[in-house]
Structures are given as C-alpha cells and as structure tokens.
Amino acid sequence: MASATPRSMTAGARNILRSNDSASLWNYTVAPGWSMKEAEILRKALMKFGVGNWSKIIESNCLVGKTNAQMNLQTQRMLGQQSTAEFAGLHIDPRVIGQKNSLIQGDHIRRKNGCIVNTGAKLSRDEIRRRVAENKELYELTEEEWSAIELPLPDDPQLLLEAKRSEKIRLELELKNVQRQIAMLRKSGRKGETDSSDSPRTEMESDEREEMIEDQPSGKRPRIEEIL
C-alpha cells in the first residue's frame, strides 16, 4: 500500500521519522489501553525486533502486560493499514509507512480508526513475499541502526511480577468464561436432542393404546380413561 521512497535519501532520513521533523508531521492514534509513551516504546521495539516478532518484544520486558493481540492492533494504527503481512519480520519505522498511507486518497479507500481497511481479494503467498522483499528494499533499517536501539526496562521488578499476576488472573477468567459458554452450548444441544426424540415415542405409545383397545372383546373393552 505504501508508495516508493526516493533512493537518493540517506538511510536514516528515508526510513526513520525523528523528533525534529516537521511540526505538522502525521501522528498515529493509540488503541484503547495504550498510552502514547507505550506506543512509542512499541514503535522502537518493532524497529529493533521486526514487525510481528511479539515473542522477542515480550521477552525484552519493555511492554509488561501487553498481549500479542494488543501489540498487533497498535501496530496497525501506526502503519495506518489493517494488513501487516507485507512487513512481517522487517525492521522498519512504522510511522514512515503510516505517514505515507495517510496521504492515500480515493473512493476505493476505506478507513477504520485511521487504518486503511482490506477491501480487495486476499493476497497470495507469492504476492506477500514479493511485497515483503520490496518493502525490505525500500524501508528496512540497517542492522547498525536497529541493533543500536535501546528499550526501557521496568523500574521495579515487583511491578513486573504484579503485572504478570494480573495478566494470569485475566487469562484465567477469560478461560472460565469460554468454558461456561461451551457448557451452555452442549447443554442446549442435549436438550434439543431430547425434545426431538420425545415426539415419536409419544405417537408410538398412542398407537399401542389403540391396538390394546381393539384387541379386547367389545364387552370387555376398558374405558380410554383407564388406559390413559
């Protein structure tokens, strides 16, 4: 989605937006549960570890308590587009892509939360690989640049422990909720099977009653009320 950048620019000027750039510089929005400070840490983590390398970011402890899904959502906002596949594994500054995507206009462009939404057909694996290679050539930082990036660590190990405990509790509650929903669905399914099997049995029992009445001599036929 992002347009090409002139190759005449130096790597740093081409691939990183710095704090002393234009005051009118495009800026991304933060997803619910994110502060701008946390979003900037994620931006640096993406440059250092690569887009989508959530496990490395989590291991670095620079964003304590953030999940894969939360980081992916905020990455989309920084890139300004819903799809991240064409940047998978690349050491890029997401704001560079986001600024370019913000300039794309047209009747065919749909946005949600500032992100260009996928509207066309799903990309093939070959097309994704082609785009990754193209974006690597255009936007990836040099190893010297991304390896030198330093990420903040939690100030207090106790805060890290408490955050991990809170995350564990949240996941346990989420698991219980899913288990409860599954149990309700299973119970509903069993009830439906029971209801459907009751009707034929009732009809059969009614037929048997009629046969019993017909088999009795006319003078000895019991009253229907007695059988019922």
C-alpha positions as CSV (number, residue, x, y, z in Angstrom):
1,M,0.0,0.0,0.0
2,A,2.9,2.4,0.7
3,S,4.4,4.2,-2.2
4,A,8.1,4.1,-3.0
5,T,10.5,6.5,-1.4
6,P,13.3,8.2,-3.4
7,R,16.5,6.2,-3.1
8,S,18.6,9.4,-3.2
9,M,17.8,10.0,0.5
10,T,20.2,8.6,3.1
11,A,19.0,5.5,5.0
12,G,18.3,7.4,8.3
13,A,16.4,10.2,6.6
14,R,14.5,7.9,4.4
15,N,13.5,5.2,7.0
16,I,13.1,7.0,10.4
17,L,10.9,9.9,11.4
18,R,12.7,11.9,14.1
19,S,11.6,14.3,16.8
20,N,12.9,17.3,15.0
21,D,11.0,16.6,11.8
22,S,8.2,18.9,10.6
23,A,5.8,20.1,13.3
24,S,2.9,19.2,11.0
25,L,4.1,15.6,10.9
26,W,1.4,13.0,10.8
27,N,0.9,11.2,14.1
28,Y,-0.9,7.9,14.8
29,T,-3.6,7.3,17.3
30,V,-3.3,5.0,20.2
31,A,-5.6,1.9,20.7
32,P,-7.7,1.5,23.9
33,G,-5.5,0.7,26.8
34,W,-2.4,2.3,25.4
35,S,-0.6,5.5,26.4
36,M,1.5,7.5,23.9
37,K,4.6,6.6,25.8
38,E,3.8,2.8,25.5
39,A,3.1,3.3,21.8
40,E,6.5,4.9,21.3
41,I,8.1,2.0,23.1
42,L,6.3,-0.4,20.8
43,R,7.5,1.6,17.8
44,K,11.1,1.3,18.8
45,A,10.6,-2.4,19.6
46,L,9.3,-3.0,16.1
47,M,12.3,-1.3,14.7
48,K,14.6,-3.4,16.9
49,F,13.0,-6.9,16.6
50,G,10.9,-6.7,13.5
51,V,7.1,-6.4,12.8
52,G,5.2,-9.3,14.3
53,N,8.1,-10.7,16.4
54,W,5.9,-10.4,19.5
55,S,7.8,-13.1,21.5
56,K,11.0,-11.1,21.4
57,I,9.2,-8.0,22.4
58,I,7.6,-9.8,25.3
59,E,10.9,-11.3,26.4
60,S,12.5,-7.9,26.4
61,N,10.1,-6.8,29.2
62,C,9.8,-3.4,27.6
63,L,6.0,-3.6,27.5
64,V,4.9,-5.5,30.5
65,G,1.4,-6.9,30.4
66,K,0.8,-6.3,26.7
67,T,-0.5,-9.2,24.7
68,N,0.2,-10.2,21.1
69,A,-3.3,-9.0,20.1
70,Q,-2.8,-5.6,21.7
71,M,0.5,-5.1,20.1
72,N,-0.8,-6.1,16.7
73,L,-3.7,-3.7,17.0
74,Q,-1.4,-0.8,17.9
75,T,1.0,-1.7,15.1
76,Q,-1.9,-1.5,12.6
77,R,-2.6,2.1,13.8
78,M,1.0,3.1,13.5
79,L,1.2,1.6,10.0
80,G,-2.1,3.2,9.0
81,Q,-3.3,-0.1,7.5
82,Q,-5.1,-3.2,8.6
83,S,-2.8,-5.7,6.9
84,T,0.7,-6.2,8.4
85,A,1.7,-9.3,6.4
86,E,3.7,-7.3,3.8
87,F,6.0,-6.0,6.6
88,A,6.4,-9.3,8.6
89,G,9.8,-9.6,10.2
90,L,11.1,-6.3,8.8
91,H,13.0,-3.8,11.0
92,I,11.1,-0.7,9.9
93,D,9.8,2.5,11.5
94,P,6.0,2.0,11.3
95,R,5.5,5.8,11.3
96,V,7.2,6.1,7.9
97,I,4.6,3.8,6.4
98,G,1.8,5.4,8.4
99,Q,2.6,8.9,7.1
100,K,2.6,7.7,3.5
101,N,-0.7,5.8,4.0
102,S,-2.3,8.9,5.4
103,L,-1.8,10.7,2.1
104,I,-3.5,8.0,0.1
105,Q,-7.0,9.2,-1.1
106,G,-9.7,7.8,-3.4
107,D,-13.2,6.5,-3.5
108,H,-11.9,2.9,-3.2
109,I,-10.1,3.7,0.1
110,R,-11.9,2.7,3.3
111,R,-10.6,3.6,6.7
112,K,-11.4,2.5,10.3
113,N,-9.7,4.0,13.3
114,G,-7.3,5.7,10.8
115,C,-6.3,2.4,9.2
116,I,-6.9,1.5,5.5
117,V,-9.2,-1.5,5.6
118,N,-8.7,-4.5,3.4
119,T,-11.3,-4.5,0.6
120,G,-9.8,-6.5,-2.2
121,A,-9.1,-10.2,-2.6
122,K,-6.8,-12.0,-0.2
123,L,-3.2,-11.7,-1.2
124,S,-1.5,-14.9,-2.4
125,R,1.7,-16.1,-0.7
126,D,3.7,-15.2,-3.7
127,E,2.3,-11.7,-3.7
128,I,3.0,-11.3,0.0
129,R,6.6,-12.5,-0.4
130,R,7.1,-10.0,-3.3
131,R,5.8,-7.1,-1.2
132,V,7.9,-8.1,1.8
133,A,11.0,-8.1,-0.4
134,E,10.0,-4.8,-1.9
135,N,9.4,-3.2,1.5
136,K,12.7,-4.6,2.8
137,E,14.5,-2.8,0.0
138,L,12.6,0.5,0.5
139,Y,12.1,0.8,4.2
140,E,14.2,-1.5,6.3
141,L,16.7,0.0,8.7
142,T,20.3,-1.1,8.5
143,E,21.5,-3.6,11.1
144,E,23.7,-1.0,12.6
145,E,20.7,1.2,13.2
146,W,18.2,-1.3,14.6
147,S,20.8,-3.2,16.7
148,A,21.7,0.1,18.5
149,I,18.2,0.8,19.6
150,E,17.8,0.6,23.4
151,L,14.5,-0.2,25.0
152,P,13.4,0.7,28.6
153,L,13.1,-1.9,31.3
154,P,10.6,-1.9,34.2
155,D,11.7,0.4,37.0
156,D,10.6,-2.1,39.7
157,P,10.8,-5.9,39.5
158,Q,7.9,-6.0,41.9
159,L,5.7,-4.1,39.4
160,L,6.7,-6.6,36.7
161,L,5.6,-9.5,39.0
162,E,2.3,-7.8,39.8
163,A,1.6,-7.2,36.1
164,K,2.3,-10.8,35.3
165,R,-0.1,-11.9,38.1
166,S,-2.8,-9.6,36.9
167,E,-2.4,-11.0,33.4
168,K,-2.6,-14.5,34.7
169,I,-5.9,-13.7,36.5
170,R,-7.3,-12.1,33.4
171,L,-6.5,-15.1,31.3
172,E,-8.0,-17.5,33.9
173,L,-11.2,-15.5,33.9
174,E,-11.3,-15.5,30.2
175,L,-10.8,-19.3,30.1
176,K,-13.6,-19.8,32.6
177,N,-15.9,-17.7,30.5
178,V,-15.2,-19.7,27.4
179,Q,-15.7,-23.0,29.3
180,R,-19.0,-21.7,30.6
181,Q,-20.2,-20.8,27.1
182,I,-19.1,-24.2,25.8
183,A,-21.0,-26.0,28.6
184,M,-24.1,-23.9,27.8
185,L,-23.9,-24.8,24.1
186,R,-23.5,-28.5,25.0
187,K,-26.5,-28.4,27.4
188,S,-28.6,-26.7,24.8
189,G,-27.6,-29.3,22.2
190,R,-28.6,-32.2,24.5
191,K,-31.9,-30.6,25.3
192,G,-32.7,-30.3,21.6
193,E,-31.9,-34.0,21.1
194,T,-34.2,-35.0,24.0
195,D,-37.1,-32.8,22.7
196,S,-36.8,-34.3,19.2
197,S,-36.8,-37.9,20.5
198,D,-39.8,-37.3,22.8
199,S,-42.4,-36.7,20.0
200,P,-42.0,-40.1,18.1
201,R,-42.2,-42.0,21.4
202,T,-45.5,-40.3,22.3
203,E,-47.0,-41.2,19.0
204,M,-45.9,-44.8,19.3
205,E,-47.4,-45.1,22.8
206,S,-50.7,-43.6,21.5
207,D,-50.8,-46.2,18.7
208,E,-50.1,-49.0,21.2
209,R,-53.1,-47.9,23.3
210,E,-55.4,-48.0,20.3
211,E,-54.2,-51.5,19.5
212,M,-54.8,-52.7,23.0
213,I,-58.4,-51.4,22.9
214,E,-59.1,-53.0,19.6
215,D,-57.8,-56.4,20.8
216,Q,-60.3,-56.5,23.7
217,P,-63.8,-58.1,23.2
218,S,-66.5,-55.5,22.8
219,G,-68.0,-56.2,26.2
220,K,-64.7,-56.1,28.0
221,R,-63.0,-53.1,26.4
222,P,-61.7,-50.8,29.1
223,R,-62.5,-47.2,29.1
224,I,-59.9,-45.0,27.5
225,E,-59.6,-43.0,30.7
226,E,-58.5,-46.2,32.5
227,I,-55.7,-46.8,30.0
228,L,-54.6,-43.2,30.0
